[in-house]
């Protein structure tokens, strides 16, 4: 039986998502972190845990066309478009008890990876680092597009889910949001033969993941999750430099991700910025990971596992410089 007493008032614990994110960002920033480095590292780890082998980071500097609905103007700011070639998992994909990736992101700070023995990232926690950049991240994968809005700048809720089936080909009933999403996800960012609108219309899954981070420009009188950091093109180019530098350092420690590319999208051109490649881990490393995963399910004393020394080569390429190469000898040991 649920009671509503006739005296007094409702007063119990409340969970304020925006406040929780602000607290998380404040704690993460206490050590004087470099924002670009911190965020790209988290996003690379999440892509790697999803099994992605490649990632692209696109700085979208296109001017906004005239006639767009101002209601969604926060989504059309200069932005980072970050794509990897692994789709989100859904609960229906497997008979196992894995969480739905969309639900994991909505469940702030639940730590859905804490029982995954070979996970590098912190899905649901690490993702929250994107709020250093934006108040309204947009996620597109499979047949779902989610706009997160914990500060309620656009919606009267913490975000909105747009199933692609709501955008049938030729339909105008969806309102301006279809036009907005078609623009904020330009075809080149999807690495697909079809545009966002065409993907919605044909009824097939988009088997990759693209994250749009509109770079925060606080409107007077509104509240933001973090201070504005990238108002000028110079600041945004510095951000791209921070992210690419960290990506070159982080890629060595990942399982599957072996290609990261940075570019700048302007109104009439795509400028290549930096490309990072690393030779893939050998099959012996995959065997090593499977042994760890299996051993982590057992209780009691376990065995020691080792992946013997092997070489990995990192290559950095940019349009105006000669390629740079680094060679590393790597070994892995796990003791249970």
C-alpha positions in Angstrom: 0.0 0.0 0.0 1.3 3.5 -0.9 0.5 6.3 1.5 0.0 10.0 0.8 -0.6 11.4 4.3 -3.0 14.4 4.5 -0.5 16.4 6.5 3.1 17.4 5.8 4.6 17.2 2.3 6.7 14.9 0.2 10.3 15.2 1.2 12.8 12.5 0.4 16.1 11.9 -1.4 16.3 13.4 -4.8 18.7 12.6 -7.6 19.7 15.6 -9.7 21.5 14.4 -12.8 22.9 17.8 -13.7 24.2 18.3 -10.2 25.8 14.8 -10.2 27.6 15.5 -13.5 28.8 18.9 -12.3 30.2 17.2 -9.2 31.9 14.5 -11.3 33.5 17.1 -13.6 34.7 19.1 -10.6 36.4 16.1 -9.0 37.9 15.0 -12.3 39.3 18.5 -12.9 40.9 18.9 -9.5 44.2 17.6 -10.6 44.6 20.2 -13.3 43.8 17.9 -16.3 44.2 18.8 -19.9 40.5 18.6 -21.1 41.2 17.4 -24.7 43.5 14.6 -23.5 41.2 13.4 -20.7 38.1 13.2 -23.0 39.7 11.5 -26.0 41.3 8.9 -23.7 37.9 8.0 -22.3 36.3 7.8 -25.7 39.0 5.7 -27.1 38.7 3.2 -24.3 35.0 3.0 -24.7 35.4 2.4 -28.5 38.0 -0.2 -27.8 35.8 -2.1 -25.3 33.1 -2.1 -28.0 35.5 -3.9 -30.4 36.1 -0.9 -32.7 39.2 -1.0 -34.9 39.0 2.6 -36.1 37.9 6.1 -34.9 37.6 9.4 -36.6 37.5 12.8 -34.9 36.0 15.6 -37.1 36.0 19.2 -36.0 32.8 20.6 -37.6 33.3 24.3 -38.5 30.6 24.6 -41.1 28.5 27.8 -40.9 24.8 27.2 -40.1 22.4 27.5 -43.1 19.7 30.2 -42.8 16.2 29.2 -42.0 17.0 26.6 -39.3 14.7 26.3 -36.2 16.3 28.3 -33.4 14.8 25.8 -30.9 17.6 23.4 -31.6 20.4 25.9 -32.1 22.6 24.4 -29.4 23.0 21.3 -31.5 24.3 23.2 -34.5 27.2 25.0 -32.8 30.7 24.1 -33.9 31.2 20.5 -32.7 33.3 17.5 -32.5 32.0 14.5 -34.5 33.5 11.3 -33.1 32.8 8.0 -35.0 33.9 4.5 -34.4 33.1 1.4 -36.4 31.4 -0.6 -33.7 27.6 -0.4 -33.2 25.9 0.0 -29.8 24.9 -3.4 -28.3 21.2 -3.9 -27.4 19.8 -6.3 -24.9 18.1 -8.2 -27.8 21.5 -8.9 -29.4 22.4 -11.7 -27.0 21.0 -14.2 -24.5 23.5 -13.0 -22.0 22.8 -10.5 -19.3 24.8 -7.7 -20.9 23.3 -4.2 -20.5 21.9 -2.2 -23.4 24.6 0.3 -24.3 22.0 3.1 -24.6 20.6 2.3 -21.2 24.1 2.2 -19.7 24.7 5.8 -20.8 21.4 6.9 -19.4 22.2 5.2 -16.1 24.7 7.8 -14.9 27.7 6.5 -12.9 26.3 3.0 -12.5 29.6 1.5 -13.6 28.3 -1.1 -15.9 31.8 -2.3 -16.8 33.0 -3.0 -13.2 32.6 -6.8 -13.7 34.2 -6.9 -17.1 37.7 -8.2 -16.5 39.3 -6.9 -19.8 37.4 -3.6 -20.1 39.6 -0.5 -20.4 36.9 2.2 -20.1 34.2 3.0 -17.6 31.0 3.0 -19.6 28.5 5.5 -18.1 31.3 7.1 -16.0 34.0 7.8 -18.6 31.4 9.0 -21.1 30.4 11.8 -18.6 33.8 13.4 -19.4 32.2 14.8 -22.6 30.3 17.3 -20.5 33.5 19.2 -20.2 32.8 20.2 -23.8 29.0 20.2 -24.1 25.7 20.4 -22.4 23.9 18.5 -25.2 25.7 15.5 -26.6 24.0 13.6 -29.4 24.5 9.8 -30.0 23.6 7.9 -33.1 23.9 4.2 -33.6 21.7 1.3 -34.9 18.3 2.9 -35.4 18.3 5.3 -32.5 19.4 8.9 -32.0 19.6 10.2 -28.5 20.0 13.9 -27.5 21.1 14.1 -23.8 20.1 17.4 -22.1 20.6 17.1 -18.3 20.4 20.9 -17.9 17.0 21.0 -19.8 18.1 23.6 -22.4 16.0 22.0 -25.1 13.6 19.5 -23.5 11.7 19.4 -20.2 13.5 16.2 -19.5 17.1 14.9 -19.3 17.1 14.1 -23.0 15.1 12.7 -25.9 15.2 9.5 -27.9 14.4 9.7 -31.6 13.9 6.2 -33.2 14.8 6.3 -36.9 11.5 4.6 -37.6 9.9 7.9 -36.7 11.5 9.4 -39.8 10.0 7.4 -42.7 11.2 8.5 -46.2 9.3 11.5 -47.5 7.4 12.1 -44.2 7.1 15.7 -42.9 5.2 14.9 -39.6 8.4 14.7 -37.6 8.9 18.4 -37.7 12.2 20.3 -37.9 14.2 17.7 -35.9 14.7 15.5 -39.0 16.2 18.4 -40.9 18.4 19.3 -37.9 19.7 15.7 -37.4 20.4 15.4 -41.1 22.6 18.5 -40.9 24.3 17.8 -37.6 25.4 14.4 -38.9 26.8 15.2 -42.4 27.3 12.2 -44.7 31.0 12.4 -44.5 30.9 12.0 -40.7 29.0 8.7 -41.0 31.5 7.0 -43.4 28.5 5.6 -45.2 27.1 5.7 -48.7 23.9 7.2 -47.4 23.0 10.3 -45.4 21.3 10.2 -42.0 17.9 10.8 -43.6 18.5 8.0 -46.2 19.6 5.6 -43.4 16.4 6.4 -41.5 14.2 5.9 -44.6 15.6 2.5 -45.8 15.0 0.8 -42.4 18.4 -0.7 -41.9 20.6 -0.5 -38.8 23.6 1.9 -38.9 26.3 -0.5 -37.7 28.7 2.2 -36.4 28.5 4.8 -33.6 28.8 8.6 -34.0 28.8 11.1 -31.2 28.3 14.8 -31.8 29.6 17.2 -29.1 28.4 20.7 -29.8 31.1 22.8 -28.2 29.5 24.8 -25.4 28.7 28.5 -25.8 26.6 29.5 -22.8 23.6 31.7 -23.5 23.2 34.6 -21.1 20.9 33.7 -18.2 21.2 29.9 -18.6 23.1 27.4 -16.5 25.8 25.2 -17.9 27.5 22.1 -16.6 31.0 23.5 -17.1 32.6 26.8 -18.2 32.9 27.7 -21.9 36.4 26.7 -23.1 36.3 26.6 -26.9 34.6 29.8 -28.2 37.2 30.7 -30.8 38.6 28.7 -33.8 42.1 29.1 -32.2 40.9 27.4 -29.0 39.2 24.6 -31.0 42.3 23.9 -33.0 44.3 23.8 -29.7 41.7 21.2 -28.5 42.3 19.1 -31.6 46.0 19.3 -30.9 45.5 18.1 -27.3 43.3 15.2 -28.4 45.6 14.0 -31.2 48.7 14.1 -29.0 46.9 12.0 -26.3 45.5 9.6 -28.9 49.1 8.8 -30.1 50.0 8.0 -26.5 46.9 6.0 -25.6 46.6 3.8 -28.7 49.5 1.5 -27.6 47.5 0.3 -24.6 44.3 -0.7 -26.3 43.1 -4.1 -27.5 41.5 -3.6 -30.9 41.6 0.1 -31.8 44.5 0.6 -34.3 43.5 3.6 -36.4 42.6 7.2 -35.3 42.1 10.1 -37.8 41.6 13.8 -37.1 40.2 16.2 -39.7 38.5 19.6 -40.0 35.2 20.0 -41.9 34.6 23.5 -43.4 31.8 24.7 -45.6 33.4 23.5 -48.8 36.3 21.4 -47.8 37.7 18.6 -45.6 41.2 19.3 -44.2 43.2 16.3 -43.0 44.9 17.1 -39.6 46.6 14.0 -38.3 46.4 10.2 -38.8 47.6 7.6 -36.2 48.1 3.9 -37.0 49.4 1.1 -35.0 50.1 -2.5 -36.0 47.4 -4.8 -34.6 47.9 -7.0 -31.6 48.8 -10.6 -32.7 46.5 -13.6 -32.2 48.5 -14.6 -29.2 47.3 -11.5 -27.4 43.7 -12.4 -28.1 44.3 -15.9 -26.6 45.8 -14.1 -23.6 42.6 -12.0 -23.2 40.4 -15.0 -23.5 42.4 -16.7 -20.7 42.0 -13.7 -18.4 38.3 -13.5 -19.1 37.8 -17.2 -18.3 40.0 -17.1 -15.2 38.1 -14.1 -13.8 34.9 -16.2 -13.6 36.5 -18.6 -11.1 36.9 -18.4 -7.4 40.0 -19.3 -5.4 43.6 -19.4 -6.4 44.3 -19.1 -10.1 47.1 -19.4 -12.6 49.5 -16.9 -14.1 49.2 -16.1 -17.8 51.7 -14.4 -20.1 51.8 -13.1 -23.6 55.4 -13.1 -24.8 57.2 -10.1 -26.3 56.0 -8.8 -29.6 56.6 -5.6 -31.6 54.1 -2.8 -32.4 54.8 0.1 -34.6 53.0 3.5 -34.3 52.9 5.8 -37.3 51.8 9.4 -37.2 51.1 11.2 -40.5 50.1 14.8 -41.2 49.8 16.7 -44.5 52.7 19.1 -43.9 55.2 16.8 -42.1 57.1 13.6 -42.8 55.6 10.5 -41.1 56.9 9.8 -37.6 57.5 6.2 -36.5 57.9 4.6 -33.0 58.6 1.0 -32.3 57.7 -0.8 -29.1 58.3 -4.2 -27.6 55.4 -5.4 -25.5 54.7 -8.2 -23.1 51.7 -8.9 -20.9 51.4 -10.8 -17.6 48.4 -11.6 -15.4 48.5 -13.3 -12.1 45.5 -14.6 -10.3 
